[in-house]
């Protein structure tokens, strides 16, 4: 059933470009030009910043690790926000989904919905993460194999962010489904959006308070003049609670030519991804029940 609607969507795209083709192609080209311009600006920004970091022998590793932690945390929450907004409509508001849920293979809808949300949430990955990774290779050449693993970790981070957003939506819908139907706070698109936005805001505020509470001078060992280089142990302890932490750890390990540490971080990152995936699989089993309540 989903394959039929996918082919229908492709035909709709083809029909869209049949009328006023030149104007629509120009508009699409301008959109891609804007995205390319933003990506170029991101790349130049990170190249300049990484070169400033590389010039300082004492703070080099610590500053790079700290900036990587902040970057991956921000990327995680950006993709999660996009996933939360998109998933409510993809999971529960598509007008033809009753055909899918009426079929014996309705459970595949959760898989297809996850793929749709992931595809629609890739813009931070393409516009921000890829140029930043190119800037890392420009300033700190780490080689093709390391780049492959880092890019794979970024894709896993995007998938993890999407799964976290879907888990928030499913978890919020399940909690609202426990409220009696006579209550004004019963399960609906409006209450689900409000609750999911509240849960996301709590997570974002908690992350911000955790980061704001850290002392950059202490984290970077700025007062420890007896050290040859600033350590990264305090930074790791401050950011260990975030799911994006292993990605920053792996990238920094590659910069330090620590292949074993990078592999360990990648495996830890893959393990966290599987945990998020397992939670999504468990929550998605109630999708038919939740969808029927929302209709």
N, C-alpha and C positions, 0 to 999 in steps of 0.2 A: 504493500500500500504506500509506504513512504517513497519507494522508488518511482511509483506513478506520479506522485506529487512533485518529486524532484525533476523528473522529465518535463512536467507541466511548467515548473518554474523556469527551466532553461528555455522552453518555447516562448514564455512570456518575455524573457530578456531579448530574444531574437526579434520578436514582434515589436518590442519597444524601440529598437533601433531602425526599424523599417521606415518609420515616419520621421521627417525632419532629422535625418541621419547626421548631416554635417553639424548642425547646432549641438546635438547631443554628444557627438564625438569631441567637439571643441570643449564643451563643458566638462566631460570626463577627463580630457587631457589636462585642463587647467587644475582639476582636482589632484591628479597625479603629480603635476608640477609643484603644487603647493606642498604635498606630502614629501616630495624629493627635496624641496627647499628647507623644510623643517628638519629633515633627516641630515642634510648637509650642515645646517647650523648646529645640531646636536653633536655631530662628529667633530666639527672644529672646536666647539666648546670643550669637549672631553679631551681632545688632543692637547689643547693648551693647558688644561688643568693637570693632565697626567705628566706632561713635560715639567711642570713646576714641581710636582711631587717627586719625579725621578731625579731632579737636581739636588734634592736634600738627602744626603746619605744617612743621616740619623733618623729622620721621620719617614723615610721612603716606604717601608713595609707597613708601618702602623697607619700612616695617612691613607695609603691605598686600600688597606683592609677596612678602615673606618668609612671611607667614601663608598666602597663596594657594599658594605652592610646597609648604609643609608639608601643607596641606589636600588638594591634588590627589595628592601622593605617597601619603598615608594612604588616600585613596579608591581609588587604583589598586591598592594591595596588599590592601585589604579585598575588593574585587570579585574580584581574582585568586584569593584564598583560597577564596571561595565557588565560583568557577568550577572550581578544581582538585578540590575535594571532589565537586562535582556531576558533572563531566565523566567521571570514571572509571566511574560507574554508568550514566550516559546512553550512553556510547560502547560499553561492553563488558558490561554486566550486565543489560540489559533482556531479560526472558525470551522475548519474541516476535520478537526481531530476526532470527532465522534465516529467517523468512518474507521479510524485506526483502532480506537478503543472497543469498537464493536467486533473486531476481528480476533481470532485466537492468538495472533502474534502481537498483542497490544503492548507487551513488555518491551518490545524493541523501540517503542516510542521514547523511552527514557534514554536509550543509547543515542538515538538520532538527535534528540533534543540537546544532549550534552555536546554532541559534535557541532550542532548549529550555534550554540552559545560560545563554544571555543572559537569557531571561525569568526564570529562577529566581535570577539574580544581580542583579536590579534593586533589591533592597531598600535597599542603601546609597544608590543614586541617588535613590529616592523619599523615603526617610526623612531623609537627611542633605544630599545635594547640592541638591535643589530648595529646601528651607527656607533653606539658606545663600545661594543665588542670590536668593531673595526678600529676604533681609536686605541683600544688596548693593544691590539696587534701592531699598530703603527709605532707606539712608544715603547712597549715591552714585548718584543717579538717572542711568542711562546710556541710557535710551530703549528703545523696543520692538525696533528693529532690532538693537541691540547685545545685548539680552537673548536674542533669537532665536539669534544666532551663538554666544553663550556657552552656551546650552542645547544647541545642536547639538554644540559642542565637548565638553560633559559626556557626551552620548550617545556620541560617538566615543570618549571616554575609557573609558566602560563597555564598549563593544565591543572596544576595544584590550585592556583588562584580561582580558576573557573569552578573546580570541584568544591572549593570552600564557599563560593557564592551560591552554588546549587544546594549545598548542604544547609546554608542559612535559609534559603527559600523553603526547602522541604521541611526543615526543622520547625520553622515558623508556621507553616501550613499545618503540620501535624499538631502543634500546640493549640492552634486556633480551632482545630477540628474537635478538640476535647471540650470546648465551650458549648453549652446548649444553644440550639438554633434560635431560641427566643431572645437571646442576649444581643444587644447592639454591637458587641465585639465578636460576634460569630465569624466564621471563616468567610471571607469575601476578598475580592481583588484589592479593595481599598484597605481593609484591615491587614491583609497580608503584606501589602506594600509598606504600610506604616510600621508594622512589627519588624519586617526585614530591614528597613532603613534604620530603625532604632538599634537592632542588633549590630548592624554594620558600624553605626556611629559609636557604639560602646567599644567595639574592637579597635576602631581607629583612634578614639580618644585614649584608650588604654595603651596603645602603641606609642602615641605621642607623649604621654606622661612618662612612659618608661624611657624614651629617648631623651626627653627634656630633663629628666632627673639625673642624667649622667654628667659628669664633669669632664669636659674634653681635655683639660690640662692633665688630670689624673689618668685618663684613659691612654693618652699618648706618651705617658712617662716624661712629660716636659721638664719636670724638676729633678729627674734622676740623671744627673750629669755624669755619674760613674759608669753608665751603660754605654756600650759601643754603638748600639742601635736601639731604638724604641721597640719594646715588645708589643705583642698583639694579644696577650693573655687576658688583660682587663677588658679589651674591646670584645673579645669572644665571650667573656662571662656576661657582659651587658646585653649582647644581642642573641644569646643562645636560645631564648624563649621563642624567637620568631622562626616560622617555617622556612624562611628564605636564608637562614644563617649558613647552612651547608654550601649553598651556591657561592657565597662570598668567601667562605673558607677554601673552597676548591680553587677559585680563581686566584686567590692570594698564594696558595700552594704552588700553582703553576708558575707564578711570577718568581717565587723563591726556588724554582727547580726542584720541588719536592713532589715527585710523582706519586709516591706511596700515600702521602697525605692527601693529595688531590683525589686519588682513587677511593680512599676511605670516605672522604667527604661526599663524593658522588654516590656511593652506595648508601650512605646515610640519607642523602637527599631522595634517592629512589625509594627508600623505605618509608619516608614521610609521605611521599606521593601515594604509595600503595595504601597507607592508612586512610588518607582522604578518599581514595577511590573505594575502599571497603565501606566507609561510612555512607558514601553516595549510593552504593549498591543496596545497602540495607534500607535506607530511607526511600529510595525510588520504588521499592516494592509496594508502597502505599499510594502510588500515584493514581491508580484507577479509582481508589476510594476518595482521595482528595479531589480529583477532577470531577467526579460525580457530585460531590458536595457543592462545588463552585458553580455548577450549571443551574 
